[in-house]
Amino acid sequence: MTLTGRVAAAALAGALAVLAFGSVTALAIVNGILALAVAADLGLAASLAGVRVTRSGATAIHLGEQGTVTIAVANDGRRRLRGAVRDGWRPSAGALPGRAPVDVPAGSRALLTTTLTPVRRGDVAGGPVTVRSLGPLGLAGRQRSVSAPWTVRVLPAFPSRRHLPARLARLAVLDGQRRTILRGQGSEFDSLRSYVLGDDVRSIDWRSSARRADVLVRTWRPERSRRIVLVLDTGRGSAGRVGHITRLDAAMDATLLLAALAVRAGDRVDLIAADRRVRARVVGVGRDTTLASFARDLAPIEPDLTEPDMALLVAATLTAASRRCLVVLFTDLNPAAVEEGLLPHLGLLTTRHQVVLAAVADPAVERLAAGRDDAAAVYHAAAAAAAMARRARTAELLRAHGAQVIDATPAGLAPAVADAYLGLKAAGRL
């Protein structure tokens, strides 16, 4: 049984009446009337034994976006169900409204909508749905919590999606709307056309030109069906927060943008996420399901607060990619971690593959380095400048070992990685 605020209001009114009459008889009469009203209201409330509750709706929502889950309340009883329904979700799900009124005639059902705006990645399971059935006076009623299993997977945020149209336009230029006469390592023959002033003489097709009264040059286009392996370091360095997000979340955003772009380019994209163990491995999925598979498998991953096993990351990458391909490694440019963990194994990757190392830079360090307002700001600026210099030396060390290094802010990482991919594709180095 449950009592509503109307009971308290009625009791207060009865207390005023008792004070007005000032007798024990008045107290007994007021209490009796109130008890009878509560009992009658409880008896007239619809039974919850015949109430069925089910959930339906969204099963996946990107972090920071909204999705809806629908609750169907079916009343199989003989009385009209009047009351309220509370949809139970954990606070991080951002469920609104938390409670909604319901009025369902016997033999009918009602649909209630809950809007979810989750603030954390991972699987969010819906809790029990609490149904309250009130009597016609609204004084008392019955209450029951009903299980309605439903799980929503909160996918990584994908704010860099807005950069995709511009990169696709550049890709279209590379992929056929504008042919290049410069052949790269990863280019394939496209067509022949007449020589014009300024063309590279190395592109002249002398055999074809000999059969015609014209000088012909070969045109090339970037190859399709190339291989890209995205490797995410999920160790303790990825747990660092830069602004409002972790380095791992920024890397996931860049991963999704590059995957979406490469799939549209006709390339094959695989994913490995690991620290001291492999946390996710998406290899060999179809192009139509690549992006969805990446987002689904990355969603539940949280940074592991241990030093990553770089030998494991490199071994997993070499196992997944036997032929030469583009390897994009998302990790931190921590000097000690790079020199002791990554560099001893980096040569195995750079000798077999084209390697791009992407890291998240903290813009707050640059702001501190520019501070000159007072003595404390100068000390902070000196420490920030020293940190930036160490980071730059680490990047140069990685470049000396054959890796291309991208060090960008969280907002700039995804477009910078996409631009690096397009640059390699245009140069025929994939």
N, C-alpha and C positions, 0 to 999 in steps of 0.2 A: 504494500500500500504506500502511496505517496500523497502528501498534502501540499496544497498550493498556498500562495500568499493570500488568497481570499479567506482562508481559514483564520489567519492572523488578523485580517481586517475585521472579520465577523466577531472574533473573540474580543478585539478592542472595543467594538461597538457594544457588545454584551457587558463588558466591564463598566462602561459608562452608564449603562442602564442599571446595573447593580448598585453603583455608587449613588445614582439618583434615588433609587428606592431604599437603599440602605438596609436590606433584610437578607437573611439566609435563604428565604423562599425564592426571592428574585434570582439569587445565585444559582439555585438548583434548577429553576425553570430555564435560565439562559443556557446553562451547561447541557441540559437535556435536549433543548431545541438544537443546539449546535451539534451534539453527538448524533441525533437522529438525522440531521441534514447530511452530515458526513457519511453516515452509514448508508443512507438512501442514494447519495451520489455515487458511492463506491459500488453499490449493488447494481446501479443502472449503467455503469461504465462498461464498454465493450470488452469482452474477454480477449486476452492476448494469445490464447492457445491457438486460435485460428489465424494468426497473423504470420505471413511469410514475407521475408525481406531478401532481396537479391541486389547485387551491384553489377553495373556494366559501364562501358565507356572507355576512356583512354587507358592504354597499358604502357605507354612510353611518353615522357614529356622531357623536353630539353630544359636544362637548368636555367632559371630566369624567365621561362615562358609559362603559359597557363594551359591547363587541360581540365576537362570536366569528367566527373564520374556521376552516373545516374543511379539513384536508389529507387527500386520498385517496391512499394509496400502493398501487398495483396491482403485484403480482408475477407477471409473465408468464413467468418462468423455470421451470427444472425442479427447483430446490432451494428449501428453506425459507429465507426471509429472516429472519435474527436480527440485531438491531443497534440502531441509534438513528437518530432523525431530528431535525435541527435546522432550525427554521423561522426564516429570516432576515428580520428587520425592523429598521428604524432604531431607536435607543434611544428617541426621542420617541413611538414607537408604544406603548410599555409592554407588549410582548408577553410573555406567560407561558403555559406554561413555555417556556423557550428550547430545551430538548432533551427528547425523550420516547423511551422504549424502544419497539421495534416488533418484532413476531413475526408474519410473514405466510406461511402455507403457499403452495406453488406453485399458481398459478392462482387465488389469492384476493386480496383487498385489505383494507386496514385504514384506519380513519378516526381521525384525531387532531385534537383541538380546541385552538386557540390563542385565548386571551382577550386582547383589545386594550383598553388603557386609555390613549388618546392624551392628550398634554399640550400639543399645539399644533394650531392649525387648519390646514386645507389638505389637499392630496392626499398620502397616504402609500402608496407603492408597495412591495409585498412583494418582498424580495430572493430570491436562489436558495434552494432547499430542499436541504440537504446530507443525503444518505442514507449511512449507514455500515453495511456488511454484515460481520459477524464470523463466524469459524469456530466450531465446537462447543466448542473450548477457551477461546475468548475472548481469545486472545493477539494475533491479527492479523486484518486484514480489508481489505476494499476500501472506498473512499470516492469519492463522486461528487456534484457539485453540479448540481442539475436546475432548469431555469427553469420556474416556475409563475406566470405573470403574474397579478397581482391588485392592484387599487387600491382603497383605502378613502378616502372623502372625510370629513374631520373637520369637522363642522358647528359653527357658533358655539354656545357654551354658552347654555342657555336656563333659568337658575335662576328667572327671574321667572314661569315657568309656574305656580308655586304661587299667584300672585295672580289668575290667570284666573278661577277659580270665583266669587270675590267680585265681580269686575267684571262677569261675565256675569249675576249675580243683579241687580246695579244696572241692567244693560242691559235685563233682562226687565221691570223696573219701568217703564223708559222706553218700551219697545216694545210695551206693550199690557196688562200686568197692572194698571197703574194709569194711567189717562188724565189728561192735564192740560187745564185749561180755558184756559190762557194760551197764546196763539198766538205762536210765534216765527217768525223769518225762514225757518227751515228746517223748518217743521212743515206737516203736511198734515191735511186734515179727516178725522175718524174717524167720529163719530156724533153723534146728538142725545140729550139726556136732560133730565129735568125740572130746573127751577131750584131750588136749595136756598139757604138763607141763607148768605151769605158768598161766593157766586159772583160773578165779575167781570161787571158789567152789560154790558161791551163784548162779551161772548161770547153775549149773547142773540140768538137768531135770530128776529127780529120777524115775518118772513114766515111761517115755520112755526108760530110761536105763534099767529098770527092765524087759522090754519086749525083750531086745536084749543083746547079750553077749558083750556089750561095754558101756562105760560111755559117755553119750551125754550131750552137753551143748547147751543152747539156745543162738542164736545171735539176735541182735536187730538192728534196723536202725531208723534214725530220722523220725518222722511222717511227712506226707505231709498234705496239705490243712489246715495249721495253719493260724492264722489271725494276720496281722500286721497293725497297724494304725500309719501313719506318720502325725505328728502335727507340723505345722510351725507357729511360733510366728512372725507375720508381723508388730509388733509395732515398736516404735522408736529405740529400741536397734538393730533391724535388718538393720537399715539405715546406721549404722556406716561402714565406708570404712576401709578395711584391705588390704593394698596394692592397687591393681587396681580394686578391686571388693567390693561390699557390703557384709555384713554378710548374707543377704537374698539370694544373688546369690550363695554363697558358700553352703548354706543349700539346695537350689534347686538342685545343682549339686549332693550333697550327697543323696538327696531324689531319684533322677533318678537312681543312681547306685544301691541303696538298692532295689528299686522297680524292676529293671531289674533282679537282682540276686534272689530276693524272688519269682518272677514269674517263673523263671527257676527251682526253687526248688519245685514248685507246691503249693506254699502258696498264700493266698489271701491278697492283699494289698489295703488299703484305704487311703485317703488323706483328711486332714482338714487344712486349712490355715485361721487364724483369728487374729484380734487385739482387737478392741472394737466391731467388728461385724465379722461374718463369711464371708471371702472373696472368698473361694473356698471350695467345698465339693464334693469329688469324691468317692462314696461308691457303692460297688456292681457291678462294671464293670467287663467284662470278662477279663481273663488273657491275651488274644491276644491283647486287646486294652488298657491295663492298662497304659503302658508307654506313649503311644500317648495321652491318656486322661490327664495324669498328666502334661505333657509338655504343652499341649494346654491350660489347665485351669490355670497353674501357669504363663504363659507368660505375661498377662497384669497386674499382681499384682506388685504394688510398695509399699515400706514401708510407713506405716502411722505414722506420727510424733506425736503420742500420746502414753501414757502408755497403754500397753495391759491389757485387762480384763481377768485375769487368771481364774476367776470363769467361764467365758464364754468358754474358751478353754477346761477346764476340763469337763464342762457340755456337750459340743459338742462331746468330746471324749467318755464319758460314754454313750451318746445317740447312738453313732455309734457302740460301742462295748459293747454288753451286757455280752458276755462270756469272760473268761480270754484270753488275747492275749498279744502280744508284742506292747507296745506303745513307739515310738521314738519321743521325743519332742525336736525340734530345737529351742533354745532360747539363751539368753545372760546370762552370769554368773555375771551380775551386782549385787553386794552384796545387795544393798538397794532394788532393784526390786525383787530379789529372796526372801529375808526375808519378805518383806511386801506383795508381790503379789502372789508368787508361793507356798511358804511353807505352808500357811494356808489351801491350797487346795490339796497339793501333796499327803497327806495320802489317799484321796479318790481314787487316781489312783493306788498307790502302794499296797493297800490292795486287789485290784481286778485284777491288771494286772502286768506284768513284764515291768518295766519302764526303759528306757534308755534316759538320757538327754544329748544332743549333743550341744556343744557350739564352737564358732570360737575364737581361741586365736590369738593375734597379735604378730607375731614374732619380730616386732620392739621393743616391750617392753623387750624381752629377750636380744636383742642386747644392749639396753640402760643399762640394769642391769649389763652387763659385762664391761661397760666403766670405765676406770681409767686414761685416758690420762691427764686430767687437773681437776681443781677444779669444773668447770661447769659439766664435765662429771661425776664426783663423786656425785654431787647433783642429777643429772639425774638418776644415777644408784640407789641411795637410794630411790628416788620416784618410780622407776620401780620395785625395790625389794619389796617395801611396797604394791604396786598394785598387784604384783604376789602373795604375801602372803595372801592378802584379798581374792583373787580369789581362792586360794587353800583352805582357810578356808570355803568358800562358797561351794566348791565342797565336802568337807568332811561333811558339814552339810546336803547336799542333799543325800549323801551316807548313813548317819545315819537315814534318813527317808525312806530308801529302794530303792533309785534310783541308777542305774549305771551311772556314769558320764564320758563323753568323752570330753576332752578339747584339740582341735587340731588346727593347722594352716589351712588356707583355702585349701592348696594343700593336707594336710593330713587328713582332716575331712572325706571325702567320703570313702577312704579305711579303716579308723579306724572304722567307723560305720558299714561297710560291715564285717569287721573282728569280731566286737562285735556280730553281727547277727549270723555269722557262729559259733562263740564260744558258744553262747547260744543254737544253734541248736545241736551242737555236744554233749553238756552236757545234752540235753534233758530237757531244762528249758523253752521251748516255749509252 
